[in-house]
Amino acid sequence: MLAPFQFKEFTVQQDKSAMKVGTDGVLLGAWCPVDFYPDSVLDIGAGTGVVSLMIAQRSDAMTIDAVELDENAYEQTVVNFEESDWADRLYCYHASFQEFADEISQEEERYDLIVSNPPFYSHAFESNDEARNKARFTSSLSFEELIFGVSKILSENGKFTVIIPFKEEENFVAIAADKNLFLNSVCRVQGTTTSEIKRSLLAFSFCQTELKEELLIIELARHQYTAAYINLTKDFYLKM
């Protein structure tokens, strides 16, 4: 059995979920904007619930909802929410995002902050593990479906934040622009000073603003983290 992941203020059980706690989720949870005081938050593709838990620690949002398609991951997220200090603000729905977005939009509910660490591998890389495929592959939720759903349930002044492969950034930004979601800030992530840029953290809204760009390097050498990465994650990781 895989050991729980211990953060400073909460614990994440991860033995049932196909997607374990990883750097991508932690980066998203730590970087996504909460300084505009969102009242309602939605985490698309909860996995273990780690991103929602990080946002609960960082903000006073009264409603933090998550939606998860995989049954095991959904059950794991529910447990992680219930065992946290913020159980009264956290709720997970067991549904596909497409179904969820349709229902929420019909009820005319809106979210101030929507975050997602979406599936991003194409069919060519699919494995025999169905749960992992659902979690990691765009066949279960394409970028177009993700952005279309978000555009229907994001509040007028809300923000939508994702982490995706750097090579998908240009395509994702173009799809978002078609739905009047404009890129406001981007943080491109490198593992080390000599490695390629691997990930892009993107923040969108319905308002066009001057683009804020930054580069985050995680390590100077093995387990020797940069000041910027430590500063971003120190409220969460035990050893930062």
N, C-alpha and C positions, 0 to 999 in steps of 0.2 A: 504493500500500500504506500502510495506517495505521501510524503510528509506534508503537513499544512505549511503554507508560506506565512511567516510571521512578520508583519509590519509593526511600526511603532505603536499605532493606535487600534489596529484590528488584525484579525487572522483570516487567511483565505484557505479553506479546504479546497483541494483541486484534484482529488483522486478520481472523481466521476466525470469531470469535464474533459472533452477532447482537447480544448485549448487551455494549456497551463498558464500560470502567471509568467509573463515575459516582459522584456524591455519595452516592446511596442505599447502595451497597455499602460504600463507605468508612465511612460513618456506622455501619452495622451492624457491620462488622469492628472498629471502634474502640470502640463502646459496649457490645457484648454482654459479659455478666459472665464473667470468668475468675478472679476472686478466690477462688472456692471450689475451685480446682485440679482442673478436670475432667481425667479421664484419657483419655476418648474423646469425640471431637467429630464431628458430621455436618453438612455444608453441603448443603442441598437446593437444587438448581438452580445449579450452580457457575458457569455463564457463562464467565468467564475464570479462575476460581479465586482471585480477589482476596481474598474474605472468608476463605477457608481459609488463605491465605498470611499475612494479617494476624493471624489467631488463632495460627498457628505462631510468628510473631514475638513475640506477647504472652504465650504460655503454654508450659508444658512437657508438654502433652498428648502421650502416646505415640502415639495413633492419631487422625489427622485424616482422615476419609473425606469424599468429596464424591460426589454423584450428579447426573448430567447426561443429559438425554434427547437433545438435539440432537447429532448426530455431530461436526459441525465444532467446536462449543463444547467437547465432550468431549475431542477431540484437542488443542485449544488449551490446555485446563486441564492435561492430562497433560504437555505440553511445559513449561508454566509451573511445574508442580510439580517436574519433573525438573531444571530449571535453577536452582532455588532452593537455599538452604543447608539446607533441611529436607526434602529429597526422601525421606529414610528414614522420615519420619513422615506423609507425604501420599500419599493414594491416591484415584483417581477411578474410579467405576463408571459404565458406559454403560448406563443403564436408566431406565425411568420410576420416579418415586418410589413409586407405588402397588405396582409389582412388587417393588421393593427392600424396602419396608416389610414386605410379606407374607413375603418370604424371611427377613429378619432376625428378625422376630417368631417365625417357626417354629423358628428356630435358638436362640431365647431369648436373643439378644444385645441389649444395651441401650447407649444413649449417654448420657453425663453432660451434654453440651451439644449442642443441636440449633439450628442457625441457618438462616434462609431469607430471601432477598429475593425473595418469590414473585411470580408473574404476577398482575397486578391490573387489567387493562383488560377490559371486557366486549366481547361480539361486535360491538357497534355501531361500535367503533373499529378493527376488524381491518383489516389492510392486505393487499396481495398478496404480501408477503414471509413465506413459511411459517415460516422459522426465527425471524423476529422475533415472529410471532404466538405461536409455542410459548413463547418466552421471556417475552412480555409479557401474554398473555391467559389469563384464568381457565378457558377451555374445555379447556386441557391439564392443569390442576391446580386444582380449585376449593378454596376455603378449607376446605370441609367435608372434602374428601379429604386435604388437607394436615394438618389437625388430627387427623383420625382416625388417619392413619399415624403421626404423632408420638406420639400417646397410647399406641400399641402398642410403641414402641421407645425411649421415654425412660425413663431409670433412675428409681428411686423418689425420689431426691433431686436429680434432674437439672433443668436449666433449658432452656426453649425461647424463643428470641428471634427476632423478625421486624421488618421495616420495611414498613409499608403506608401507603396514603393515609389521612390523618386522617379523611376522611369515612367510611371503612370501619371505623374503630376500634370503635365500639359493637357493630356486627354481629359482628366478629371475636371480640371478648371474650365475647360471648354464646355463640357456637358453641364456643369453647374451654371455657367453664364447663360445657357439656353433657358434656364428656369429662373433667370434674374437673381441668381445667387452669385455675389461677387467676392473674389478673394481679397480679404483685408490684411491678412498676415500669414507668413509662411516661415517655418523653421525647418531647415534641411539638416539631416542628421548623418554624421560620419562616425564610424566606429573608432578610427584613429586618424591622426594627421595625414597618414599616407594611404588610407583606404578610400574607396569610392564613396560618394554620397549614396546611402542606401534607402533612407526614408524621408518623407516629407510630411510634416505636421501642417495642416491647412486650416485656417479659420475663415468662414464665409458669413456674409449677411446679405440682406436685400439692399443695403446701402453701399454705394461706391465710395471708397476712401483711398487715400494715398497708401500704397502697399508698403507694409513693414516686413522687411526680410532679415533673417538671422541664420547663422550657421552654428550648430551645436556639435562639438566633438566630444565623444564619451570618454575615451581613454588616451592617455599619453603613452602608456605601456601597459602590459597585462596587470589588471587590478590596480592600476595607478590612474585614478579618475581625475578629469579636469575640474577646475574650480566651478565652471559653469554647470556641469552635470551634477556635481555635489550640491550646489546651491538649489538646483531644480528639484532634486529628489531627497534632500536631507530630512524633510519632515515625515518621510515615509519609511525609507530603508533603515533598518536597525543599525547598520555599521557605517552610515554616512555622517 
